[in-house]
Amino acid sequence: MEQLLSQRISNARPSFIREVLKVADNPGIISFAGGLPNPTLFPVAALKQASAAILDEEGEAALQYTATEGHGGLRRWIAERYRATQNLDIDPGQILITNGSQQALDLIGKVLLDAGDGVVIEQPGYLGAIQALTLYQPQFLPVALDDDGIDCEGLRHALDNGRPKLLYTVPNFQNPSGISYSERRRREVAALLAGRKVLLIEDNPYGELRFGGAVPTSFHALLPQQTLLLGSFSKIVAPSLRLGWIVAPHWLLQKLIIAKQAADLHTNGFSQRLLHRYLRDNDIDRHIAAITEVYGRQKAAMEQAIAHYLPAGVRITAPQGGMFLWAELPPQVSALRLFEAALENGVAFVPGHPFYVDRDDSNTLRLNYTNADTATIDDGIRRLGAALKTLMS
Ligand SMILES: Cc1ncc(COP(=O)(O)O)c(C=O)c1O
């Protein structure tokens, strides 16, 4: 019966991370593998209050079908936030509320990609984007990242030779590497794309989780007609609400709305009202400051532990925000073999290869620091260091 499956799904790889997370969940294992926000920071009491207020005051309307584009107040709130935090001029009419930013990736694939179309992707890149776009059978054109962003020589080559429709980027505190594009690199990338028939996806779920440094220039400011901005409330409020959005030029937004209508009619209307009420009645800046204070401390604890317990040949990125660190082991060390040794020592991480479109193993790995307290982080990195020393000896 499996011959009944479409080519599209037959070609999709099962998620390696899901397998990793299953073993990482075993009792006694310290896990740096997941990508979960710290649940102690979820605003449970405020959401409870907002939820009761909506049912009391908006009752039936909150439970009715609603517009595909999304809740008007929430779309206006998002536009206003872009203005206040990044001085971006975005019309609420350009915003489509999605079921998490993950759905935005799926809708973009559905609306823009035919089989074989080129998609430039950062290497390493966000696994969920690779997975979502794979279902539209594109030709991935991987381009390396360095500490300042995507490599411009590689990008130029991919643009000239692969004739891609899309460039997918996570310019702030990237998943998996934690790196952010420098100002200069942003301008170089924009200059390379300007005038070409290619759209840049600026996926930015982590931008507000900043520990220090100035807010950088959005690609949307540099290339307004060619940029699709993706945002999410998953990391600043709660992921289970499944609320994200896409900002797109009008010609494309119309098509995305048709695709979304066909997929699910609209994003959960109660969730949208709940979030809008929460944002209206609470100080989101204070909430975000509380999150970044905790994550900043956890990141510093992980960096210190790495300096203490891991051999000098291990190179790590230095993120100024977000949820992940990326480590590069000496070239001969397999992250998959380290993963097995680390599990035996009671610690888990994600080996780097699933973040590449063309590798079965690598000497890289992703470490999440948001989901363990600082003492646990120290213990976990100590265990990792011991596993690595055994493997290298
Ligand atoms: C870069 C990136 N994009 C998109 C998502 C999806 O987020 P959500 O669908 O919860 O908004 C994630 C989740 O971890 C992510 O890391």
PDBQT file of the ligand as one rigid body, heavy atoms in Angstrom, charges set to zero:
ROOT
HETATM    1  C1  LIG A 401      14.113  29.772  12.855  1.00  0.00    +0.000 C 
HETATM    2  C2  LIG A 401      12.767  29.265  13.231  1.00  0.00    +0.000 A 
HETATM    3  N1  LIG A 401      11.727  29.549  12.441  1.00  0.00    +0.000 NA
HETATM    4  C3  LIG A 401      10.481  29.142  12.743  1.00  0.00    +0.000 A 
HETATM    5  C4  LIG A 401      10.233  28.388  13.880  1.00  0.00    +0.000 A 
HETATM    6  C5  LIG A 401       8.818  27.934  14.137  1.00  0.00    +0.000 C 
HETATM    7  O1  LIG A 401       8.256  28.636  15.168  1.00  0.00    +0.000 OA
HETATM    8  P1  LIG A 401       6.693  28.723  15.450  1.00  0.00    +0.000 P 
HETATM    9  O2  LIG A 401       5.994  27.911  14.412  1.00  0.00    +0.000 OA
HETATM   10  O3  LIG A 401       6.500  28.183  16.822  1.00  0.00    +0.000 OA
HETATM   11  O4  LIG A 401       6.351  30.174  15.332  1.00  0.00    +0.000 OA
HETATM   12  C6  LIG A 401      11.283  28.068  14.730  1.00  0.00    +0.000 A 
HETATM   13  C7  LIG A 401      11.033  27.253  15.937  1.00  0.00    +0.000 C 
HETATM   14  O5  LIG A 401      11.864  26.878  16.678  1.00  0.00    +0.000 OA
HETATM   15  C8  LIG A 401      12.585  28.517  14.395  1.00  0.00    +0.000 A 
HETATM   16  O6  LIG A 401      13.655  28.234  15.168  1.00  0.00    +0.000 OA
ENDROOT
TORSDOF 0
